[in-house]
Amino acid sequence: MVDIATALAGTAMKAASPPVSRLIGNVGKRRFDAIVAKYINIFTDYLKTVREKTSTIKNLVYKDQAVGILNQYVHIEFGSKDSTISDTDVSVSLRSPSRFLISGTAGAGKTMFMKWCALDIMNSMLNHQMIPLFLELRDIDRSVSESAFSEILFTHTSSNRSSASFGQFVAGLEAGMFIIMLDAVDEINPEYRDRIIKSVREFCRDFPLCPMIISSRHDPRLESMPEFSVLKTRPMK
């Protein structure tokens, strides 16, 4: 597993990715080093948990025991308005300021893809030096539903929720240091789903350099959001 420390430590001695270069330019090298130390401290446990959650699955074939997702995953393609794009190309595109909505019916492979994509991005952190934040949206509860989405994201991914740590998190969002992955918009409690969606859209406007991918069952309201390119799941071959 490539961890944050390995991906970001000693960045000055190797080619820095565009987000790293932007963050160094925004805050200076000394503060950048302090921010990296903080990221290692507050996100390492979270990424370990995400890896555990996304590495194995149970399904109709393997009901009684979990199996490795990389051994079971079937690569899929998505259709946009004018073209077709592979899951691998989507993952690579997230290493720049791209925004995607994965839309499909139940059982079309959306969550499987999101888990595979999270693993693919974690395994390649040494190359792109960006931190994936994978959040299953059904975990958002009423208590945080009216907060800014940056605060919701920080609450669900950080092991140190001080105001200083949040400020350093925001600095990373502004530089595009994080890849935001939100699974299953349709599973947010309907009572506050619209508020969360509005907050996500405000987040996109506030942090234009921050890549994001979200998944949902077909929903015309979501698919009309101008911030996202809509990718519809295609039938598997």
Backbone bond lengths (Angstrom), bond angles and torsions (degrees), N, CA, C in turn:
res aa  C-N    CA-C-N  psi(-1)  N-CA   C-N-CA  omega(-1)  CA-C   N-CA-C  phi
1 M - - - 1.463 - - 1.526 110.32 -
2 V 1.332 116.96 129.03 1.461 121.68 174.00 1.526 107.33 -83.44
3 D 1.337 117.80 122.98 1.448 120.12 -178.31 1.522 110.82 -104.14
4 I 1.334 115.87 175.68 1.459 120.80 -177.09 1.523 110.68 -62.01
5 A 1.323 116.01 -42.40 1.465 119.29 -178.03 1.522 110.93 -59.94
6 T 1.333 116.62 -45.70 1.463 120.65 -179.87 1.519 110.81 -64.61
7 A 1.341 116.74 -40.27 1.462 120.91 -175.85 1.520 112.76 -71.73
8 L 1.350 117.15 -34.44 1.458 119.50 -171.21 1.518 115.00 -111.21
9 A 1.325 117.34 -20.96 1.462 118.90 -177.08 1.535 110.27 -65.68
10 G 1.318 115.80 135.95 1.460 120.44 177.11 1.510 113.74 68.30
11 T 1.334 116.84 32.20 1.470 119.33 -177.70 1.519 112.85 -60.92
12 A 1.307 116.65 -27.85 1.470 118.96 -179.37 1.517 111.52 -66.33
13 M 1.338 116.43 -20.39 1.465 119.46 -176.98 1.526 112.23 -92.18
14 K 1.328 117.48 -0.84 1.459 120.05 177.67 1.520 108.39 -138.32
15 A 1.300 116.53 173.36 1.458 119.86 -179.47 1.523 109.66 -65.54
16 A 1.319 116.37 120.84 1.460 120.70 -179.60 1.522 110.04 -83.95
17 S 1.330 116.15 141.86 1.451 121.05 176.25 1.527 109.06 -70.29
18 P 1.351 118.05 162.64 1.469 119.49 178.76 1.529 113.86 -55.17
19 P 1.363 120.28 -43.24 1.472 117.94 178.06 1.527 112.73 -61.78
20 V 1.330 117.20 -40.98 1.469 120.13 178.64 1.521 110.25 -63.43
21 S 1.325 116.72 -44.53 1.465 120.44 178.89 1.523 111.27 -60.58
22 R 1.340 116.64 -40.71 1.463 119.95 178.74 1.527 110.91 -64.25
23 L 1.345 116.08 -43.93 1.463 118.84 -178.22 1.527 110.82 -64.64
24 I 1.340 117.46 -41.98 1.466 120.13 176.97 1.527 109.85 -61.60
25 G 1.347 116.01 -41.64 1.461 119.34 178.97 1.520 112.26 -65.61
26 N 1.341 116.74 -34.32 1.476 120.65 -178.16 1.524 112.46 -73.85
27 V 1.345 117.08 -38.75 1.472 119.21 -169.71 1.526 113.74 -118.92
28 G 1.330 118.29 -11.94 1.459 120.74 -176.42 1.518 111.19 90.53
29 K 1.350 116.01 156.21 1.469 120.71 -173.90 1.526 112.58 -65.51
30 R 1.327 118.08 -39.59 1.463 119.40 -177.50 1.521 110.78 -64.57
31 R 1.331 116.92 -46.56 1.474 118.94 179.44 1.530 110.39 -68.80
32 F 1.331 116.97 -33.93 1.469 119.53 176.23 1.524 110.60 -58.07
33 D 1.337 117.20 -45.32 1.466 120.19 179.38 1.529 111.04 -60.39
34 A 1.334 116.60 -38.30 1.465 120.41 178.45 1.529 110.72 -67.23
35 I 1.332 116.72 -38.64 1.462 120.80 179.12 1.525 110.45 -66.23
36 V 1.330 117.20 -42.55 1.466 120.40 178.32 1.522 110.24 -60.71
37 A 1.321 117.23 -43.34 1.471 120.36 177.66 1.524 110.60 -59.73
38 K 1.333 116.25 -39.12 1.465 120.10 178.75 1.530 110.60 -68.08
39 Y 1.329 117.41 -42.17 1.469 120.13 179.00 1.531 110.94 -60.65
40 I 1.330 116.12 -41.91 1.466 119.75 178.05 1.526 109.95 -59.94
41 N 1.315 115.55 -40.10 1.458 121.27 -177.82 1.528 112.63 -69.25
42 I 1.337 117.14 -42.18 1.464 118.46 -170.06 1.527 114.61 -98.03
43 F 1.342 118.92 -16.21 1.463 119.17 -177.33 1.529 114.55 -112.81
44 T 1.335 118.99 -10.55 1.465 120.53 -176.92 1.526 111.84 -60.94
45 D 1.325 117.11 -48.21 1.469 119.80 -179.91 1.518 111.10 -62.66
46 Y 1.331 116.09 -38.73 1.455 120.48 179.28 1.532 111.26 -61.63
47 L 1.329 116.84 -46.14 1.466 119.59 -179.14 1.526 111.64 -65.02
48 K 1.317 117.22 -34.52 1.467 119.55 175.21 1.523 110.47 -62.90
49 T 1.321 116.52 -41.51 1.465 120.92 178.53 1.523 110.94 -64.61
50 V 1.335 116.49 -43.10 1.467 120.55 178.68 1.523 110.37 -61.72
51 R 1.328 116.40 -43.12 1.466 118.88 179.14 1.526 110.45 -59.87
52 E 1.312 117.10 -42.80 1.462 120.30 179.07 1.530 111.12 -62.99
53 K 1.336 116.74 -41.08 1.463 120.76 -177.46 1.525 112.79 -72.11
54 T 1.332 116.46 -30.65 1.465 119.17 -175.19 1.526 113.63 -98.30
55 S 1.327 118.07 -10.50 1.463 120.57 -174.50 1.525 113.41 -80.31
56 T 1.330 117.32 -24.02 1.461 120.42 -176.40 1.521 110.52 -129.55
57 I 1.327 115.40 157.77 1.465 121.51 179.46 1.520 109.76 -141.60
58 K 1.314 114.30 160.64 1.458 122.18 164.29 1.521 106.62 -122.79
59 N 1.329 116.43 142.21 1.458 119.32 178.39 1.524 109.77 -145.74
60 L 1.318 117.25 -165.57 1.454 120.38 -176.50 1.520 112.37 -64.21
61 V 1.329 116.54 -29.28 1.462 120.25 -179.99 1.525 110.44 -81.92
62 Y 1.338 115.75 -42.80 1.469 120.86 -177.76 1.532 108.35 -110.81
63 K 1.325 116.25 78.14 1.459 121.17 -176.30 1.525 112.29 -81.57
64 D 1.303 117.26 -31.17 1.457 120.69 -169.58 1.516 114.59 -98.60
65 Q 1.309 117.62 -15.43 1.457 119.49 179.30 1.523 110.32 -146.57
66 A 1.313 115.13 147.43 1.453 120.14 179.96 1.523 110.12 -77.22
67 V 1.330 116.10 144.97 1.469 121.68 177.59 1.526 108.60 -125.26
68 G 1.324 116.09 157.28 1.454 120.90 -178.54 1.520 111.98 -66.56
69 I 1.331 116.51 129.40 1.458 120.41 -176.10 1.527 111.80 -66.54
70 L 1.331 117.73 -34.10 1.457 119.25 -177.35 1.528 111.93 -67.14
71 N 1.339 116.68 -24.85 1.459 120.11 177.24 1.523 112.42 -81.83
72 Q 1.330 116.79 -20.86 1.456 121.21 -174.91 1.529 113.57 -107.22
73 Y 1.307 116.73 -17.16 1.463 120.13 -173.03 1.527 111.49 -66.76
74 V 1.322 115.67 133.80 1.462 122.71 175.90 1.526 107.53 -108.77
75 H 1.315 117.25 120.08 1.460 120.42 -178.23 1.521 110.95 -61.73
76 I 1.332 115.39 140.36 1.454 120.76 -177.02 1.519 110.02 -126.70
77 E 1.327 114.83 167.52 1.451 121.57 177.14 1.517 109.06 -120.84
78 F 1.336 114.35 157.11 1.454 121.09 178.51 1.518 108.91 -123.72
79 G 1.314 115.47 148.41 1.451 120.45 176.14 1.511 110.32 -108.12
80 S 1.315 116.53 126.71 1.461 120.65 171.40 1.532 106.71 -98.40
81 K 1.312 116.47 -169.77 1.468 119.80 -175.57 1.521 111.88 -59.66
82 D 1.337 116.79 -39.81 1.463 119.29 -172.82 1.526 114.77 -120.64
83 S 1.332 118.28 -1.33 1.455 118.00 -172.32 1.519 111.46 -156.73
84 T 1.330 114.56 -179.39 1.463 122.60 175.84 1.522 108.49 -119.17
85 I 1.335 115.90 142.49 1.466 120.59 -179.57 1.522 108.68 -134.93
86 S 1.321 116.90 140.73 1.462 121.37 -179.48 1.520 110.60 -81.99
87 D 1.333 115.56 160.84 1.463 119.70 177.06 1.526 111.15 -62.57
88 T 1.324 117.72 -36.07 1.462 121.02 178.49 1.525 111.04 -63.31
89 D 1.339 116.74 -42.38 1.462 119.85 178.77 1.527 111.93 -65.71
90 V 1.332 116.84 -34.63 1.466 119.75 176.28 1.524 110.09 -62.88
91 S 1.343 115.90 -45.68 1.463 120.18 179.59 1.523 111.23 -59.52
92 V 1.319 117.01 -44.23 1.469 120.58 179.74 1.527 110.87 -65.71
93 S 1.335 116.98 -38.74 1.471 120.64 -178.63 1.515 112.27 -64.26
94 L 1.334 117.12 -25.04 1.467 120.62 -179.82 1.522 112.11 -71.67
95 R 1.303 117.89 -6.60 1.459 119.96 178.31 1.530 111.38 -87.52
96 S 1.340 115.24 8.31 1.457 122.86 170.79 1.531 105.81 -130.38
97 P 1.322 119.44 171.69 1.479 119.55 -175.17 1.528 113.84 -70.72
98 S 1.333 116.71 68.79 1.463 122.36 179.31 1.524 109.78 -103.39
99 R 1.331 115.91 155.34 1.460 122.08 177.09 1.516 108.67 -133.79
100 F 1.331 117.01 123.25 1.453 121.59 -178.48 1.521 110.96 -127.88
101 L 1.330 115.53 143.53 1.462 122.87 167.49 1.522 107.31 -113.35
102 I 1.342 116.57 116.48 1.461 121.44 175.37 1.519 107.63 -88.45
103 S 1.320 116.91 116.60 1.459 121.84 -174.66 1.520 110.08 -120.30
104 G 1.335 116.00 133.48 1.460 118.51 -180.00 1.512 111.52 -172.46
105 T 1.310 115.38 171.16 1.458 121.23 179.49 1.529 110.05 -77.64
106 A 1.328 116.29 169.69 1.458 120.77 176.07 1.527 109.32 -61.46
107 G 1.322 116.78 136.33 1.458 120.97 178.56 1.512 115.16 81.34
108 A 1.338 117.13 8.73 1.471 120.32 -177.56 1.522 112.39 -84.37
109 G 1.332 118.19 -4.39 1.452 120.44 176.88 1.511 115.21 100.17
110 K 1.344 117.54 14.40 1.471 120.57 -176.56 1.534 111.85 -63.08
111 T 1.333 116.21 -51.53 1.462 119.28 -177.13 1.521 111.19 -69.06
112 M 1.327 117.53 -37.68 1.463 120.09 175.44 1.524 110.30 -58.36
113 F 1.336 115.96 -44.33 1.460 119.53 178.18 1.520 111.03 -62.98
114 M 1.330 117.42 -45.24 1.462 120.13 -178.11 1.524 111.06 -60.14
115 K 1.329 117.29 -40.60 1.467 120.19 178.80 1.531 110.44 -67.63
116 W 1.332 116.44 -44.29 1.461 119.88 178.16 1.534 110.32 -60.71
117 C 1.327 116.70 -42.41 1.463 121.71 -178.30 1.532 110.51 -64.45
118 A 1.334 117.00 -40.95 1.462 120.15 177.68 1.528 110.53 -60.52
119 L 1.335 116.42 -43.81 1.467 120.07 177.96 1.522 111.24 -64.49
120 D 1.324 116.81 -41.95 1.461 120.72 -179.84 1.526 110.76 -60.99
121 I 1.321 117.08 -41.51 1.461 121.03 179.97 1.524 110.70 -70.50
122 M 1.348 117.38 -39.98 1.467 119.50 177.18 1.523 111.48 -63.30
123 N 1.328 116.28 -39.99 1.466 120.23 -177.58 1.523 112.96 -71.08
124 S 1.325 117.18 -16.48 1.473 120.44 -177.84 1.526 112.23 -111.82
125 M 1.338 117.82 16.89 1.466 120.95 -177.73 1.523 113.02 -58.93
126 L 1.326 116.51 -30.20 1.463 119.38 -179.31 1.526 110.95 -61.69
127 N 1.340 116.84 -29.82 1.462 120.91 -178.17 1.525 112.61 -84.01
128 H 1.341 117.48 -45.65 1.466 119.27 -173.93 1.525 113.31 -100.31
129 Q 1.334 118.63 -15.74 1.465 123.87 174.21 1.533 112.97 58.59
130 M 1.337 116.34 32.65 1.459 121.77 177.77 1.530 108.51 -115.61
131 I 1.327 116.32 151.81 1.458 121.93 -174.91 1.515 109.84 -104.90
132 P 1.350 118.84 118.04 1.464 120.36 177.85 1.523 111.12 -79.91
133 L 1.324 115.83 135.14 1.464 121.69 175.09 1.530 107.55 -118.38
134 F 1.329 115.84 106.23 1.466 122.62 -175.20 1.526 108.42 -102.27
135 L 1.339 116.20 122.30 1.454 120.49 -176.46 1.526 109.78 -130.65
136 E 1.334 115.56 125.54 1.464 120.66 172.38 1.525 107.15 -84.24
137 L 1.325 115.97 114.58 1.460 119.92 -168.11 1.524 113.65 -67.45
138 R 1.314 118.04 -17.94 1.464 118.67 176.13 1.529 111.69 -65.75
139 D 1.342 117.14 -15.38 1.459 120.69 179.60 1.522 112.96 -78.67
140 I 1.334 117.63 -10.95 1.470 120.06 179.02 1.525 108.68 -76.15
141 D 1.321 116.08 128.31 1.462 118.81 -179.55 1.527 110.79 -112.35
142 R 1.311 114.61 175.01 1.461 120.89 -174.87 1.529 112.75 -58.72
143 S 1.330 117.16 -32.02 1.462 120.62 -172.91 1.523 113.02 -61.72
144 V 1.330 117.88 -25.78 1.475 120.26 -178.97 1.525 112.21 -114.48
145 S 1.326 117.23 2.19 1.463 120.37 -170.01 1.525 113.73 -63.99
146 E 1.321 118.52 -22.23 1.457 120.50 -179.08 1.528 112.19 -97.74
147 S 1.311 117.27 3.10 1.465 120.99 178.87 1.525 110.46 -79.24
148 A 1.331 116.86 161.10 1.462 120.60 171.40 1.525 108.16 -61.88
149 F 1.327 116.75 147.56 1.461 118.34 -174.27 1.520 111.87 -66.05
150 S 1.314 118.13 -29.36 1.466 119.71 176.06 1.524 109.91 -60.95
151 E 1.333 117.87 -36.85 1.459 121.77 178.74 1.530 110.73 -71.81
152 I 1.334 116.88 -40.19 1.466 120.72 177.25 1.525 109.81 -60.53
153 L 1.314 115.79 -45.63 1.462 121.32 -178.23 1.524 110.51 -62.87
154 F 1.304 116.23 -44.54 1.463 120.94 -179.83 1.529 110.90 -64.31
155 T 1.314 116.78 -41.91 1.464 121.50 -179.89 1.521 111.47 -60.17
156 H 1.336 117.04 -38.81 1.462 121.06 -174.67 1.531 113.82 -87.45
157 T 1.336 117.71 -8.37 1.466 118.24 -175.41 1.523 114.06 -122.37
158 S 1.318 118.02 -14.75 1.459 120.98 -172.33 1.516 111.77 -100.61
159 S 1.335 115.97 145.16 1.454 121.07 174.05 1.529 111.31 -99.51
160 N 1.335 116.62 3.78 1.476 121.46 178.50 1.521 107.15 -142.39
161 R 1.315 116.84 103.60 1.464 120.37 -169.90 1.527 113.15 -102.29
162 S 1.311 117.69 32.58 1.462 120.48 178.18 1.528 109.80 -71.08
163 S 1.328 115.65 159.82 1.463 119.79 179.14 1.527 111.19 -64.44
164 A 1.337 116.81 -33.96 1.467 120.06 177.80 1.520 110.78 -64.55
165 S 1.325 116.37 -43.34 1.463 120.31 178.46 1.522 110.85 -63.72
166 F 1.332 117.04 -39.55 1.465 120.01 178.75 1.529 110.41 -64.09
167 G 1.312 117.37 -39.49 1.456 120.00 177.65 1.521 111.90 -61.57
168 Q 1.331 117.56 -38.75 1.457 121.06 177.71 1.537 110.74 -70.88
169 F 1.320 116.27 -33.18 1.466 120.85 174.64 1.525 110.34 -62.23
170 V 1.326 116.70 -45.42 1.468 121.11 179.34 1.524 110.74 -61.61
171 A 1.334 116.86 -39.02 1.467 119.83 177.99 1.527 110.30 -59.73
172 G 1.335 117.15 -39.27 1.462 121.06 176.96 1.520 112.71 -68.05
173 L 1.337 116.57 -38.75 1.469 120.20 176.86 1.531 110.23 -62.14
174 E 1.316 116.37 -41.67 1.469 120.18 -178.66 1.525 111.46 -65.18
175 A 1.331 117.03 -29.48 1.474 120.80 -179.94 1.524 112.30 -90.26
176 G 1.339 117.96 -7.80 1.463 120.69 -178.25 1.513 113.74 81.02
177 M 1.334 117.21 30.84 1.466 121.82 -176.92 1.535 113.27 -78.43
178 F 1.342 117.16 -14.72 1.457 120.72 -175.34 1.527 110.81 -116.74
179 I 1.335 115.56 143.21 1.459 122.19 172.03 1.522 106.82 -106.09
180 I 1.330 117.17 115.51 1.457 122.19 -173.85 1.530 109.52 -93.41
181 M 1.344 116.21 124.46 1.463 122.18 -176.39 1.529 108.11 -125.51
182 L 1.332 116.50 113.32 1.463 122.27 -173.62 1.523 109.51 -118.25
183 D 1.312 116.31 112.68 1.465 120.82 -175.44 1.522 111.65 -96.33
184 A 1.339 115.38 130.36 1.471 123.87 167.85 1.529 113.28 68.75
185 V 1.335 116.25 68.07 1.457 120.95 172.85 1.526 110.44 -56.80
186 D 1.333 116.67 -35.56 1.464 120.76 -176.92 1.527 113.33 -66.63
187 E 1.353 117.60 -12.15 1.456 120.34 179.77 1.524 113.41 -95.53
188 I 1.333 117.09 1.93 1.469 119.32 172.80 1.526 108.29 -68.93
189 N 1.313 117.15 141.32 1.459 121.28 177.40 1.536 109.57 -51.85
190 P 1.343 117.77 125.84 1.468 120.49 -177.61 1.522 114.26 -56.76
191 E 1.336 117.60 -24.52 1.457 120.78 -177.85 1.527 112.19 -64.26
192 Y 1.323 117.17 -28.91 1.466 118.25 179.87 1.533 112.26 -133.05
193 R 1.324 117.60 18.55 1.469 120.74 179.01 1.518 111.87 -61.37
194 D 1.338 117.05 -44.65 1.465 119.79 -178.27 1.528 111.30 -61.91
195 R 1.340 117.70 -36.88 1.463 120.26 179.02 1.520 110.94 -65.29
196 I 1.341 115.97 -40.62 1.469 119.19 179.90 1.527 110.24 -66.18
197 I 1.325 116.63 -43.44 1.467 119.93 179.89 1.528 110.46 -61.41
198 K 1.332 116.87 -42.74 1.465 120.15 177.09 1.517 110.59 -60.75
199 S 1.328 116.75 -41.43 1.462 121.31 -179.76 1.523 111.40 -65.78
200 V 1.343 117.30 -37.78 1.468 121.04 177.02 1.531 110.29 -63.18
201 R 1.320 116.69 -41.81 1.459 119.84 -179.77 1.537 111.19 -66.42
202 E 1.320 116.56 -38.12 1.464 119.77 175.89 1.532 110.50 -64.83
203 F 1.326 116.36 -38.04 1.469 121.43 176.16 1.528 110.07 -58.86
204 C 1.324 116.80 -43.97 1.474 120.64 -179.92 1.520 111.12 -61.04
205 R 1.317 116.90 -38.87 1.472 120.02 179.05 1.533 111.37 -71.87
206 D 1.348 116.60 -36.21 1.457 120.48 -177.81 1.537 112.67 -73.59
207 F 1.347 116.05 -29.45 1.471 120.69 -175.25 1.536 109.62 -129.29
208 P 1.322 117.07 71.38 1.478 120.91 -173.17 1.525 114.34 -64.90
209 L 1.338 118.36 -19.15 1.465 120.42 -179.32 1.528 112.61 -90.13
210 C 1.321 117.22 -0.49 1.464 121.59 -174.96 1.527 109.80 -92.68
211 P 1.341 119.15 113.48 1.468 120.70 178.85 1.530 110.78 -66.27
212 M 1.331 115.45 151.83 1.463 119.69 179.35 1.520 110.07 -151.09
213 I 1.337 115.57 144.04 1.450 121.64 171.82 1.519 107.70 -136.07
214 I 1.336 116.42 133.90 1.457 121.37 178.20 1.521 108.60 -128.75
215 S 1.315 116.26 155.38 1.459 120.05 178.37 1.521 109.80 -127.06
216 S 1.332 115.52 152.17 1.455 120.50 -180.00 1.527 109.79 -166.18
217 R 1.312 115.43 157.17 1.460 118.41 165.05 1.525 107.93 -65.03
218 H 1.351 115.60 164.38 1.466 120.12 -178.89 1.530 109.91 -52.95
219 D 1.331 115.45 130.19 1.461 121.78 178.03 1.524 107.31 -153.01
220 P 1.348 117.54 108.51 1.470 120.40 -177.26 1.523 113.36 -55.46
221 R 1.342 117.49 -32.67 1.465 119.34 -179.93 1.524 110.93 -66.00
222 L 1.330 116.22 -43.41 1.454 119.30 178.70 1.528 111.01 -67.21
223 E 1.326 115.89 -42.07 1.461 119.94 -175.73 1.522 112.32 -68.83
224 S 1.334 116.92 -14.11 1.467 119.96 177.91 1.530 112.40 -90.64
225 M 1.342 117.91 -2.36 1.463 120.20 -178.81 1.530 109.88 -67.17
226 P 1.335 117.68 122.16 1.475 119.86 -175.87 1.532 113.54 -69.54
227 E 1.333 118.05 -16.86 1.463 120.25 -177.13 1.529 112.63 -73.57
228 F 1.338 117.72 -16.90 1.459 121.08 -171.27 1.530 112.32 -121.20
229 S 1.334 115.08 140.23 1.463 121.03 167.87 1.528 107.46 -83.75
230 V 1.325 116.67 127.94 1.460 121.49 -175.77 1.536 109.53 -87.92
231 L 1.334 115.82 124.45 1.457 122.18 176.05 1.529 108.17 -117.88
232 K 1.316 116.59 116.85 1.461 120.84 -176.92 1.530 109.37 -97.75
233 T 1.326 115.39 135.14 1.465 119.16 179.55 1.514 109.77 -63.36
234 R 1.337 115.25 140.73 1.455 121.41 175.78 1.524 109.24 -104.44
235 P 1.325 117.48 152.96 1.471 118.85 178.24 1.523 111.32 -58.36
236 M 1.342 115.83 140.81 1.462 119.43 178.61 1.516 110.05 -71.55
237 K 1.347 116.01 149.05 1.458 121.13 -178.68 1.529 108.97 -84.38
